Amino acid sequence: MAEMTEMVKDFFTDAQINIKTLHNVLSEFLAVEKGGQKLYEKAVTLVLDSEVRTKFREFHKQTVNHQKILTEVIEQLGGNPRVMSRTAKVATKKAQGLLATMGRTGITAEEAELNAVENIVLAETKDHADWELIGKIARQTTDSRLREVLRPAARIVEEEEDQHLDWTRQKLREMQMEALIKGGGTNKPAKTSMKMSSNGRGARPKSPGRARSRA
């Protein structure tokens, strides 16, 4: 969700939105949601962590609902959700590109898991930005009908998108650290006992041989 100061500023800013351009943008956002659904469906087959699988199933269900909400928004604004804009086709290819990297060929199961979570973070970063923009449009638009349609949709979805992004980013960091620590040795190098000379420099270790006899 946008920062509070930004949101307050939006309410005092007027914007005349080009509806044709908005239809194209919303078509792109719908393609992002559909791509996200497929990424979650693939990710749950790759993650080993039961907590992550549970969360991803929850986020997948919410993502499907976000598609439904966005489809209704497009229809209420007179658009056709079945028609894909140019940027929607590009968004679809991006999702397909991420999907193509998700598997266990040539990497360990743990590496495949990390890659799956990372791809979800990438997708959710875009998705989060999309809904922040929808919220901003709803606050700035001078079109009362547009505001009437977008505001409740943004209010429902933005909070969930915050959770999707925040949780997956945090979990990815935790998993990456665990992977770095896993198998790390605990033995520390032995310390060499050094006596300090009067000038503060370390004295050379004494030879284990016999000490010289005095004359």
KOLMAR-408673 format. One record per residue: x, y, z of N, C-alpha, C in turn. Coordinates in steps of 0.1 Angstrom, whole numbers, padded with zeros to 4 digits, always signed. Example, Ala and Ser with C-alpha at 12.3 -4.5 7.8 and 13.67 -1.06 7.14 Angstrom:
+0132-0057+0078+0123-0045+0078+0132-0033+0078;+0128-0022+0071+0137-0011+0071+0129+0000+0079;
***
This chain:
+0008-0012+0000+0000+0000+0000+0009+0012+0000;+0004+0023-0007+0012+0035-0007+0014+0041+0006;+0025+0049+0008+0027+0056+0021+0016+0066+0023;+0014+0068+0036+0002+0076+0040+0004+0090+0035;+0016+0096+0035+0018+0110+0030+0015+0110+0015;+0018+0100+0008+0016+0100-0006+0001+0099-0009;-0006+0091-0001-0021+0089-0002-0028+0102+0001;-0024+0109+0011-0030+0122+0014-0028+0132+0003;-0016+0132-0003-0013+0141-0014-0022+0137-0026;-0024+0125-0028-0032+0120-0040-0046+0126-0039;-0052+0127-0027-0066+0132-0025-0067+0147-0029;-0055+0154-0029-0055+0168-0033-0049+0170-0047;-0048+0159-0054-0043+0160-0068-0054+0155-0077;-0056+0163-0088-0066+0159-0098-0059+0154-0110;-0065+0143-0116-0059+0138-0128-0071+0133-0137;-0069+0137-0150-0079+0133-0160-0073+0121-0167;-0079+0109-0165-0074+0097-0170-0079+0094-0184;-0069+0090-0193-0073+0086-0206-0079+0071-0205;-0091+0070-0208-0098+0057-0205-0093+0046-0215;-0090+0050-0227-0085+0040-0236-0071+0034-0232;-0063+0043-0227-0050+0039-0222-0052+0030-0209;-0061+0034-0201-0064+0027-0189-0069+0013-0192;-0077+0011-0202-0081-0002-0206-0069-0011-0210;-0060-0005-0217-0048-0013-0221-0040-0017-0209;-0039-0007-0199-0031-0010-0187-0038-0021-0178;-0051-0020-0177-0058-0030-0169-0057-0044-0175;-0057-0044-0189-0055-0057-0196-0041-0063-0192;-0031-0054-0192-0018-0059-0188-0018-0064-0173;-0025-0057-0164-0025-0061-0150-0032-0074-0149;-0042-0077-0157-0049-0090-0156-0040-0101-0161;-0032-0098-0171-0022-0108-0176-0012-0111-0165;-0008-0101-0158+0001-0103-0146-0005-0112-0136;-0018-0110-0133-0024-0119-0123-0025-0133-0128;-0028-0135-0141-0029-0149-0146-0015-0155-0146;-0005-0148-0149+0008-0153-0148+0012-0157-0134;+0008-0149-0125+0011-0151-0111+0004-0164-0106;-0008-0167-0111-0015-0179-0107-0007-0191-0112;-0002-0191-0124+0006-0202-0129+0019-0204-0121;+0025-0193-0118+0038-0194-0110+0035-0200-0096;+0025-0196-0090+0021-0203-0077+0019-0217-0078;+0011-0221-0089+0008-0235-0091+0021-0243-0093;+0031-0238-0100+0043-0245-0102+0052-0245-0090;+0052-0234-0083+0060-0232-0071+0057-0242-0060;+0044-0245-0058+0040-0254-0047+0045-0268-0050;+0048-0271-0062+0054-0285-0066+0069-0285-0063;+0075-0274-0061+0089-0273-0060+0094-0270-0045;+0086-0263-0038+0091-0259-0024+0090-0271-0015;+0100-0272-0006+0102-0283+0003+0096-0279+0017;+0096-0266+0020+0092-0261+0033+0076-0261+0033;+0071-0268+0043+0056-0269+0045+0049-0256+0047;+0056-0247+0055+0050-0234+0057+0049-0226+0044;+0059-0227+0036+0059-0219+0023+0048-0225+0014;+0046-0238+0014+0036-0244+0005+0022-0239+0010;+0020-0239+0023+0007-0235+0029+0004-0220+0025;+0014-0212+0027+0013-0197+0023+0010-0196+0008;+0018-0203+0000+0016-0202-0015+0002-0206-0019;-0003-0216-0013-0017-0221-0016-0027-0210-0012;-0025-0203-0001-0033-0192+0003-0032-0180-0007;-0020-0177-0010-0018-0166-0020-0023-0169-0033;-0022-0182-0037-0027-0186-0050-0042-0184-0051;-0049-0188-0040-0064-0186-0039-0067-0171-0040;-0060-0163-0033-0062-0148-0034-0059-0142-0047;-0049-0148-0054-0046-0143-0067-0057-0146-0077;-0063-0158-0076-0074-0161-0085-0086-0151-0082;-0088-0148-0070-0098-0138-0067-0095-0124-0072;-0082-0121-0072-0078-0108-0077-0081-0107-0092;-0079-0118-0099-0083-0119-0113-0098-0116-0115;-0106-0122-0107-0120-0120-0108-0124-0106-0105;-0118-0100-0095-0121-0086-0092-0117-0077-0104;-0105-0079-0109-0100-0071-0120-0108-0073-0133;-0113-0085-0135-0121-0088-0147-0134-0080-0146;-0140-0080-0134-0152-0072-0131-0150-0057-0133;-0138-0052-0129-0135-0038-0130-0135-0034-0145;-0128-0043-0153-0127-0040-0167-0141-0040-0174;-0149-0049-0170-0162-0050-0176-0171-0038-0172;-0170-0034-0159-0178-0022-0154-0173-0009-0161;-0161-0009-0165-0156+0003-0172-0158+0002-0188;-0165-0008-0192-0168-0009-0206-0158-0016-0215;-0148-0023-0208-0138-0030-0216-0141-0045-0217;-0133-0051-0225-0134-0066-0228-0122-0073-0222;-0124-0080-0211-0113-0087-0204-0106-0098-0213;-0113-0102-0223-0108-0113-0232-0099-0108-0243;-0099-0094-0244-0090-0088-0254-0077-0084-0247;-0066-0089-0253-0053-0086-0246-0046-0074-0253;-0042-0064-0246-0034-0053-0251-0020-0057-0254;-0013-0049-0261+0001-0052-0265+0010-0055-0253;+0008-0046-0242+0016-0048-0230+0011-0060-0222;-0001-0064-0224-0006-0077-0218+0001-0089-0224;+0003-0088-0237+0010-0099-0243+0025-0100-0239;+0031-0088-0237+0045-0088-0232+0045-0094-0217;+0036-0090-0209+0035-0095-0195+0033-0110-0195;+0026-0115-0204+0024-0130-0205+0037-0137-0208;+0045-0131-0218+0058-0137-0221+0067-0136-0209;+0067-0126-0202+0075-0125-0190+0072-0136-0180;+0059-0138-0178+0055-0149-0169+0060-0163-0174;+0059-0164-0187+0063-0177-0193+0078-0179-0192;+0085-0168-0193+0100-0168-0191+0104-0173-0177;+0097-0167-0167+0099-0172-0153+0095-0186-0151;+0084-0191-0157+0080-0205-0156+0090-0214-0162;+0096-0209-0173+0106-0218-0180+0119-0221-0171;+0121-0212-0161+0133-0214-0153+0130-0223-0141;+0117-0226-0139+0113-0233-0127+0113-0248-0129;+0122-0255-0123+0123-0270-0124+0135-0274-0116;+0138-0287-0117+0149-0293-0110+0160-0298-0119;+0159-0295-0132+0170-0300-0141+0183-0292-0139;+0193-0300-0136+0206-0294-0134+0209-0287-0121;+0199-0287-0112+0201-0280-0099+0196-0289-0088;+0199-0287-0076+0194-0295-0065+0180-0291-0061;+0173-0299-0053+0160-0296-0049+0159-0283-0041;+0170-0281-0033+0170-0269-0025+0172-0257-0034;+0180-0258-0044+0182-0246-0053+0170-0244-0061;+0163-0254-0065+0150-0252-0072+0140-0245-0063;+0139-0249-0051+0130-0242-0041+0133-0228-0040;+0146-0224-0038+0150-0210-0037+0146-0202-0050;+0148-0208-0061+0145-0202-0074+0130-0199-0075;+0122-0209-0071+0108-0208-0072+0103-0196-0063;+0108-0195-0051+0104-0184-0042+0109-0171-0048;+0121-0171-0053+0126-0158-0059+0117-0154-0071;+0113-0163-0079+0104-0159-0090+0091-0154-0085;+0086-0159-0074+0073-0154-0068+0076-0139-0063;+0087-0137-0057+0090-0123-0053+0091-0114-0065;+0097-0118-0076+0097-0109-0088+0083-0107-0093;+0075-0117-0094+0061-0115-0099+0053-0106-0090;+0054-0109-0077+0047-0101-0067+0051-0086-0066;+0064-0084-0069+0068-0070-0070+0061-0062-0080;+0059-0068-0092+0052-0062-0103+0037-0061-0099;+0031-0072-0094+0017-0072-0091+0014-0061-0080;+0023-0060-0070+0021-0050-0060+0021-0036-0065;+0030-0033-0074+0031-0020-0081+0018-0017-0089;+0013-0027-0095+0000-0026-0103-0011-0021-0095;-0013-0027-0083-0024-0024-0075-0022-0011-0068;-0010-0007-0065-0007+0006-0060-0011+0017-0069;-0009+0014-0082-0012+0024-0093-0028+0025-0094;-0034+0014-0093-0049+0014-0093-0055+0022-0082;-0049+0021-0070-0053+0029-0058-0050+0044-0061;-0039+0047-0067-0035+0061-0069-0045+0067-0079;-0048+0059-0090-0058+0064-0100-0072+0067-0093;-0076+0058-0084-0089+0060-0077-0089+0072-0069;-0077+0076-0063-0076+0088-0054-0075+0101-0062;-0069+0100-0074-0066+0112-0081-0076+0116-0092;-0083+0105-0097-0092+0108-0109-0103+0118-0106;-0106+0126-0116-0117+0135-0116-0130+0129-0120;-0129+0116-0125-0141+0109-0130-0147+0101-0119;-0159+0105-0115-0166+0099-0103-0169+0084-0106;-0173+0081-0118-0176+0067-0121-0163+0058-0120;-0152+0063-0125-0139+0056-0124-0135+0054-0109;-0137+0065-0101-0134+0064-0087-0143+0054-0080;-0156+0054-0084-0166+0045-0078-0162+0030-0080;-0156+0027-0092-0153+0013-0096-0140+0009-0090;-0130+0018-0091-0116+0014-0087-0114+0014-0072;-0120+0023-0065-0117+0025-0050-0119+0012-0042;-0131+0006-0043-0134-0006-0035-0125-0018-0039;-0122-0018-0052-0113-0029-0057-0099-0028-0051;-0094-0016-0051-0081-0013-0046-0081-0016-0031;-0091-0012-0024-0092-0013-0009-0091-0028-0005;-0098-0036-0013-0098-0051-0010-0084-0057-0013;-0079-0054-0025-0067-0061-0030-0054-0056-0024;-0052-0043-0023-0039-0037-0019-0034-0043-0006;-0042-0045+0004-0038-0051+0017-0032-0065+0015;-0039-0073+0007-0034-0086+0004-0021-0086-0003;-0020-0077-0013-0008-0076-0021+0004-0072-0012;+0002-0064-0002+0012-0060+0008+0017-0073+0015;+0008-0081+0019+0011-0093+0026+0019-0103+0016;+0015-0104+0004+0021-0113-0005+0036-0109-0007;+0038-0097-0009+0052-0092-0012+0061-0092+0001;+0055-0087+0011+0063-0086+0024+0067-0100+0029;+0057-0109+0029+0060-0123+0034+0070-0130+0025;+0068-0130+0012+0077-0137+0003+0091-0132+0003;+0093-0119+0004+0106-0113+0005+0113-0117+0018;+0106-0116+0029+0112-0120+0042+0116-0135+0042;+0107-0143+0037+0110-0157+0036+0121-0161+0027;+0122-0154+0016+0134-0156+0007+0147-0153+0014;+0147-0142+0021+0160-0138+0029+0163-0149+0039;+0153-0154+0046+0156-0164+0056+0161-0177+0050;+0155-0181+0039+0159-0193+0032+0173-0192+0026;+0176-0180+0021+0189-0178+0015+0200-0179+0026;+0197-0173+0038+0207-0173+0049+0208-0188+0054;+0198-0195+0055+0198-0209+0059+0207-0217+0049;+0205-0214+0036+0213-0222+0026+0228-0218+0028;+0231-0206+0031+0245-0201+0032+0251-0207+0045;+0243-0209+0056+0249-0214+0068+0249-0229+0068;+0241-0236+0061+0240-0250+0061+0253-0257+0057;+0258-0266+0066+0270-0273+0063+0283-0265+0066;+0281-0253+0072+0292-0245+0076+0299-0251+0088;+0313-0251+0088+0320-0257+0099+0319-0248+0111;+0321-0255+0123+0321-0247+0136+0335-0247+0142;+0345-0254+0136+0358-0254+0142+0365-0241+0139;+0372-0235+0149+0379-0223+0147+0394-0226+0146;+0402-0219+0139+0416-0221+0138+0422-0219+0152;+0432-0228+0155+0439-0227+0168+0446-0214+0169;+0446-0209+0181+0453-0196+0183+0467-0199+0187;+0476-0191+0183+0490-0192+0186+0493-0183+0198;+0499-0188+0209+0502-0180+0220+0514-0171+0217;+0512-0158+0218+0522-0148+0216+0524-0139+0228;+0536-0138+0232+0539-0129+0243+0543-0116+0237;+0538-0105+0244+0541-0092+0239+0554-0087+0245;+0563-0082+0236+0575-0076+0240+0573-0062+0246;+0583-0056+0252+0581-0043+0258+0578-0032+0248;+0581-0034+0235+0578-0024+0225+0564-0027+0219;+0557-0036+0224+0543-0039+0219+0542-0048+0208;+0554-0053+0203+0554-0062+0192+0553-0077+0197;+0547-0085+0189+0547-0099+0193+0560-0106+0193;+0564-0112+0203+0577-0119+0203+0576-0132+0195;+0587-0137+0190+0587-0149+0182+0584-0161+0192;+0577-0171+0187+0575-0183+0196+0588-0189+0199;+0589-0194+0212+0602-0200+0216+0604-0213+0210;+0616-0217+0207+0619-0230+0201+0617-0240+0211;+0612-0252+0207+0610-0263+0216+0623-0269+0221;+0634-0265+0214+0647-0271+0218+0652-0267+0232;+0663-0273+0236+0668-0270+0249+0673-0255+0250;+0671-0249+0262+0676-0235+0264+0691-0236+0265;+0698-0224+0260+0712-0224+0261+0717-0222+0276;+0727-0229+0279+0733-0228+0292+0741-0215+0293;+0741-0209+0305+0748-0197+0307+0763-0200+0310;+0772-0191+0305+0787-0194+0308+0790-0191+0322;
***
